[in-house]
Amino acid sequence: MSLAVVFGTNLRNFRKARSLTQAELAEQVSLSTEMISKIERGVAAPSFSTIEKISEILDVPEVYFFGIGLVIAADGDRSRIISKINTRMSRLSEEQLVRIDKMIKAVVD
């Protein structure tokens, strides 16, 4: 799967999770609805500045659109906390992850 398709698919999922139409997102990002559609289908690629705007509007870290640390959840405090935890954990070493896993098991089990 191409990077443009991964980005577009994730954009569509995050946009829908925020209950935005393509037209609403397009207006907020200052793009045409047709361009948002093309990006979501992987036919066109956005500029870096457009990615930054989209990220800000949807409140999603830029890297998530590329499939890194991807967590799609409903809007709310819980999903934001899970998203932050996931982002932090994606930066840990293998050894740190093993320790974190043991701590989580101790707390949850």
C-alpha positions as protocol buffer text, in pm:
chain_id: "A"
residue {
  index: 1
  type: MET
  ca { x: 0 y: 0 z: 0 }
}
residue {
  index: 2
  type: SER
  ca { x: 144 y: 340 z: -96 }
}
residue {
  index: 3
  type: LEU
  ca { x: 213 y: 610 z: 158 }
}
residue {
  index: 4
  type: ALA
  ca { x: -44 y: 836 z: -11 }
}
residue {
  index: 5
  type: VAL
  ca { x: -313 y: 569 z: 35 }
}
residue {
  index: 6
  type: VAL
  ca { x: -215 y: 510 z: 400 }
}
residue {
  index: 7
  type: PHE
  ca { x: -225 y: 884 z: 466 }
}
residue {
  index: 8
  type: GLY
  ca { x: -559 y: 925 z: 288 }
}
residue {
  index: 9
  type: THR
  ca { x: -722 y: 632 z: 463 }
}
residue {
  index: 10
  type: ASN
  ca { x: -610 y: 757 z: 804 }
}
residue {
  index: 11
  type: LEU
  ca { x: -724 y: 1110 z: 721 }
}
residue {
  index: 12
  type: ARG
  ca { x: -1070 y: 981 z: 631 }
}
residue {
  index: 13
  type: ASN
  ca { x: -1091 y: 776 z: 952 }
}
residue {
  index: 14
  type: PHE
  ca { x: -983 y: 1064 z: 1175 }
}
residue {
  index: 15
  type: ARG
  ca { x: -1211 y: 1310 z: 993 }
}
residue {
  index: 16
  type: LYS
  ca { x: -1511 y: 1080 z: 1038 }
}
residue {
  index: 17
  type: ALA
  ca { x: -1419 y: 1018 z: 1403 }
}
residue {
  index: 18
  type: ARG
  ca { x: -1453 y: 1395 z: 1452 }
}
residue {
  index: 19
  type: SER
  ca { x: -1787 y: 1392 z: 1265 }
}
residue {
  index: 20
  type: LEU
  ca { x: -1662 y: 1631 z: 999 }
}
residue {
  index: 21
  type: THR
  ca { x: -1764 y: 1622 z: 634 }
}
residue {
  index: 22
  type: GLN
  ca { x: -1507 y: 1664 z: 361 }
}
residue {
  index: 23
  type: ALA
  ca { x: -1654 y: 2009 z: 292 }
}
residue {
  index: 24
  type: GLU
  ca { x: -1621 y: 2116 z: 656 }
}
residue {
  index: 25
  type: LEU
  ca { x: -1259 y: 2001 z: 676 }
}
residue {
  index: 26
  type: ALA
  ca { x: -1181 y: 2159 z: 339 }
}
residue {
  index: 27
  type: GLU
  ca { x: -1314 y: 2495 z: 457 }
}
residue {
  index: 28
  type: GLN
  ca { x: -1110 y: 2484 z: 778 }
}
residue {
  index: 29
  type: VAL
  ca { x: -792 y: 2384 z: 593 }
}
residue {
  index: 30
  type: SER
  ca { x: -853 y: 2630 z: 306 }
}
residue {
  index: 31
  type: LEU
  ca { x: -865 y: 2357 z: 41 }
}
residue {
  index: 32
  type: SER
  ca { x: -1137 y: 2251 z: -199 }
}
residue {
  index: 33
  type: THR
  ca { x: -1364 y: 1960 z: -114 }
}
residue {
  index: 34
  type: GLU
  ca { x: -1233 y: 1795 z: -431 }
}
residue {
  index: 35
  type: MET
  ca { x: -874 y: 1817 z: -301 }
}
residue {
  index: 36
  type: ILE
  ca { x: -971 y: 1661 z: 34 }
}
residue {
  index: 37
  type: SER
  ca { x: -1142 y: 1382 z: -161 }
}
residue {
  index: 38
  type: LYS
  ca { x: -830 y: 1327 z: -373 }
}
residue {
  index: 39
  type: ILE
  ca { x: -608 y: 1317 z: -64 }
}
residue {
  index: 40
  type: GLU
  ca { x: -838 y: 1067 z: 107 }
}
residue {
  index: 41
  type: ARG
  ca { x: -832 y: 843 z: -202 }
}
residue {
  index: 42
  type: GLY
  ca { x: -453 y: 861 z: -223 }
}
residue {
  index: 43
  type: VAL
  ca { x: -468 y: 1035 z: -563 }
}
residue {
  index: 44
  type: ALA
  ca { x: -305 y: 1357 z: -436 }
}
residue {
  index: 45
  type: ALA
  ca { x: -62 y: 1432 z: -156 }
}
residue {
  index: 46
  type: PRO
  ca { x: -88 y: 1733 z: 75 }
}
residue {
  index: 47
  type: SER
  ca { x: 197 y: 1975 z: 144 }
}
residue {
  index: 48
  type: PHE
  ca { x: 370 y: 1972 z: 480 }
}
residue {
  index: 49
  type: SER
  ca { x: 194 y: 2293 z: 581 }
}
residue {
  index: 50
  type: THR
  ca { x: -143 y: 2135 z: 491 }
}
residue {
  index: 51
  type: ILE
  ca { x: -57 y: 1827 z: 699 }
}
residue {
  index: 52
  type: GLU
  ca { x: 22 y: 2056 z: 993 }
}
residue {
  index: 53
  type: LYS
  ca { x: -314 y: 2237 z: 953 }
}
residue {
  index: 54
  type: ILE
  ca { x: -506 y: 1910 z: 926 }
}
residue {
  index: 55
  type: SER
  ca { x: -325 y: 1775 z: 1232 }
}
residue {
  index: 56
  type: GLU
  ca { x: -416 y: 2083 z: 1433 }
}
residue {
  index: 57
  type: ILE
  ca { x: -780 y: 2084 z: 1323 }
}
residue {
  index: 58
  type: LEU
  ca { x: -832 y: 1712 z: 1391 }
}
residue {
  index: 59
  type: ASP
  ca { x: -616 y: 1720 z: 1706 }
}
residue {
  index: 60
  type: VAL
  ca { x: -410 y: 1424 z: 1583 }
}
residue {
  index: 61
  type: PRO
  ca { x: -28 y: 1408 z: 1577 }
}
residue {
  index: 62
  type: GLU
  ca { x: 104 y: 1432 z: 1221 }
}
residue {
  index: 63
  type: VAL
  ca { x: 276 y: 1095 z: 1235 }
}
residue {
  index: 64
  type: TYR
  ca { x: -56 y: 917 z: 1295 }
}
residue {
  index: 65
  type: PHE
  ca { x: -163 y: 995 z: 939 }
}
residue {
  index: 66
  type: PHE
  ca { x: 133 y: 789 z: 820 }
}
residue {
  index: 67
  type: GLY
  ca { x: 36 y: 489 z: 1032 }
}
residue {
  index: 68
  type: ILE
  ca { x: 290 y: 548 z: 1309 }
}
residue {
  index: 69
  type: GLY
  ca { x: 145 y: 496 z: 1655 }
}
residue {
  index: 70
  type: LEU
  ca { x: -201 y: 475 z: 1505 }
}
residue {
  index: 71
  type: VAL
  ca { x: -489 y: 468 z: 1750 }
}
residue {
  index: 72
  type: ILE
  ca { x: -833 y: 552 z: 1615 }
}
residue {
  index: 73
  type: ALA
  ca { x: -1085 y: 613 z: 1888 }
}
residue {
  index: 74
  type: ALA
  ca { x: -1388 y: 823 z: 1955 }
}
residue {
  index: 75
  type: ASP
  ca { x: -1332 y: 1181 z: 2060 }
}
residue {
  index: 76
  type: GLY
  ca { x: -1302 y: 1245 z: 2431 }
}
residue {
  index: 77
  type: ASP
  ca { x: -1065 y: 1258 z: 2725 }
}
residue {
  index: 78
  type: ARG
  ca { x: -1016 y: 881 z: 2733 }
}
residue {
  index: 79
  type: SER
  ca { x: -907 y: 861 z: 2370 }
}
residue {
  index: 80
  type: ARG
  ca { x: -670 y: 1157 z: 2409 }
}
residue {
  index: 81
  type: ILE
  ca { x: -506 y: 993 z: 2711 }
}
residue {
  index: 82
  type: ILE
  ca { x: -469 y: 663 z: 2526 }
}
residue {
  index: 83
  type: SER
  ca { x: -327 y: 848 z: 2227 }
}
residue {
  index: 84
  type: LYS
  ca { x: -69 y: 1028 z: 2442 }
}
residue {
  index: 85
  type: ILE
  ca { x: 32 y: 705 z: 2615 }
}
residue {
  index: 86
  type: ASN
  ca { x: 66 y: 531 z: 2281 }
}
residue {
  index: 87
  type: THR
  ca { x: 283 y: 812 z: 2144 }
}
residue {
  index: 88
  type: ARG
  ca { x: 511 y: 803 z: 2448 }
}
residue {
  index: 89
  type: MET
  ca { x: 540 y: 426 z: 2436 }
}
residue {
  index: 90
  type: SER
  ca { x: 626 y: 428 z: 2066 }
}
residue {
  index: 91
  type: ARG
  ca { x: 945 y: 617 z: 2158 }
}
residue {
  index: 92
  type: LEU
  ca { x: 1064 y: 364 z: 2417 }
}
residue {
  index: 93
  type: SER
  ca { x: 1333 y: 103 z: 2370 }
}
residue {
  index: 94
  type: GLU
  ca { x: 1253 y: -267 z: 2374 }
}
residue {
  index: 95
  type: GLU
  ca { x: 1386 y: -296 z: 2729 }
}
residue {
  index: 96
  type: GLN
  ca { x: 1171 y: -6 z: 2848 }
}
residue {
  index: 97
  type: LEU
  ca { x: 864 y: -157 z: 2684 }
}
residue {
  index: 98
  type: VAL
  ca { x: 919 y: -487 z: 2864 }
}
residue {
  index: 99
  type: ARG
  ca { x: 940 y: -302 z: 3198 }
}
residue {
  index: 100
  type: ILE
  ca { x: 627 y: -98 z: 3120 }
}
residue {
  index: 101
  type: ASP
  ca { x: 440 y: -415 z: 3024 }
}
residue {
  index: 102
  type: LYS
  ca { x: 527 y: -571 z: 3361 }
}
residue {
  index: 103
  type: MET
  ca { x: 412 y: -258 z: 3545 }
}
residue {
  index: 104
  type: ILE
  ca { x: 83 y: -250 z: 3359 }
}
residue {
  index: 105
  type: LYS
  ca { x: 22 y: -618 z: 3435 }
}
residue {
  index: 106
  type: ALA
  ca { x: 93 y: -554 z: 3804 }
}
residue {
  index: 107
  type: VAL
  ca { x: -155 y: -267 z: 3817 }
}
residue {
  index: 108
  type: VAL
  ca { x: -432 y: -418 z: 3603 }
}
residue {
  index: 109
  type: ASP
  ca { x: -420 y: -787 z: 3694 }
}
